[in-house]
Amino acid sequence: SCVISVVLRMKSYAEIDAMKPDYICIHRAVSVASSSSPEKPLQLLRSSVKYAKIAVAGGINLDTLPQVVASKPDLVIIGSAIANSQNPVAVAKEMRRIMEG
């Protein structure tokens, strides 16, 4: 199952998790990603869910990826950091190296 869009009028991540989606994704807008850390929302989500896997997207680049990986999401979605790079293959390889630890 997939929850494509949820208006966050719900009380908690646990309430969303109770619907048993495959994933719950935290997506940070690129415009705010550099001013906010992914760690707190990911930790809160991790402590609140029992069923869903956790995904994170938005504003992930070589600088922010280590913080994201430290929060142990099940899925990391990276777009513009690779697509807009001058050397997408090298960036993708470095990101994979970081994720594999």
C-alpha positions in Angstrom: 0.0 0.0 0.0 1.1 3.5 -0.6 -0.1 6.8 1.0 0.7 9.3 -1.7 -0.3 12.5 0.0 -1.4 13.0 3.6 -2.6 16.4 5.0 -1.0 16.4 8.4 -4.1 17.0 10.4 -3.4 13.8 12.2 -2.3 13.7 15.8 1.0 11.8 15.3 3.2 9.6 13.1 1.7 6.7 15.1 -1.7 7.5 13.7 -0.4 7.4 10.2 1.5 4.2 10.9 -1.7 2.6 12.1 -3.0 2.8 8.5 -0.1 0.4 7.7 1.5 2.2 4.7 4.6 0.6 3.3 6.6 3.8 3.8 6.2 7.1 5.6 8.5 9.7 4.0 9.8 12.9 5.4 10.4 15.3 2.6 12.2 18.5 3.3 11.9 21.3 0.8 15.3 22.1 -0.7 14.8 25.8 0.2 14.7 24.9 4.0 16.8 21.8 4.0 20.1 23.7 4.5 18.6 25.4 7.6 17.1 22.3 9.2 18.5 19.1 10.4 16.9 15.8 9.3 17.8 14.1 12.6 15.0 15.2 14.9 12.1 14.4 12.6 13.7 11.1 11.6 14.3 10.2 15.3 10.7 11.1 16.2 9.4 9.1 13.3 11.6 6.1 14.1 10.4 6.0 17.7 6.7 6.3 16.6 6.3 3.7 13.9 5.9 0.0 14.1 4.8 -1.1 10.7 5.9 1.4 8.0 9.4 1.7 6.7 11.0 5.2 6.9 12.0 7.2 3.8 13.6 10.6 3.6 13.9 13.0 0.7 14.7 16.6 -0.1 17.9 18.6 0.2 20.1 15.5 0.5 23.6 16.1 -0.8 27.1 15.0 0.0 27.2 17.4 3.0 23.9 16.3 4.5 24.0 12.6 3.7 26.1 11.5 6.7 23.5 13.0 9.1 20.7 11.3 7.2 22.4 7.9 7.2 23.1 8.2 11.0 19.3 8.3 11.5 19.0 5.0 9.8 16.2 5.5 7.3 15.1 2.5 5.3 15.1 4.5 2.1 17.0 7.6 1.0 15.7 9.4 -2.0 18.3 11.7 -3.7 17.5 13.7 -6.8 19.0 17.1 -7.7 22.3 16.5 -5.9 23.0 13.8 -8.5 21.1 15.2 -11.5 22.5 18.7 -11.2 26.0 17.6 -10.6 28.8 18.2 -13.1 29.8 14.6 -12.6 26.7 12.6 -11.6 28.4 9.2 -11.7 31.1 10.3 -9.3 28.6 11.9 -6.9 26.4 8.8 -7.0 29.4 6.5 -6.3 30.5 8.7 -3.3 26.9 8.8 -2.0 26.8 5.0 -2.2 30.1 4.7 -0.4 28.8 7.0 2.4 25.6 4.9 2.7 27.4 1.6 2.8 29.6 2.9 5.6 
